[in-house]
Amino acid sequence: MNTRTRTRSDSRRGRRELRETERTARREGLRLLLARADRGVLTPEDSATLRGHVEAEVAECDTFRRSASGQQVAAMRLHRTLAAADECLVETEADRDRYAARLARVEQLVDKLAAWVGNGEQQLVEDIRRACTGEDEIGQDDEESSR
């Protein structure tokens, strides 16, 4: 037997193919038994086989229905999680815009302050300007590392 065409029965693909083969054989048997039932020539053995095939089909359908239901629940849970994440992004972007507007206003006030104060206080104005642009964080890190 060629190893490329042989499928392992312990793999997911192998189990799926085995179930498919069994299902196909069972359905062919059902068609044959239904044709005999149409002609009125079912034997007691045929009746038992028919019952076994039908019960197997019903059990398999129930299993797949439960699986599909679980997948729907998981999909809805993911949908709710994504909706919450989208809402969080909208809130974060609104906060960012609000803080950007505040920063712009503070920068305008720093410019006004720079025009009003004398040369002695210009260092304070520059410190405020650096704080607005985030440059003071770099300076603080440098000062802390040199200590």
Order of alpha helices (4+ residues) and beta strands (2+ residues): alpha-alpha-alpha-alpha
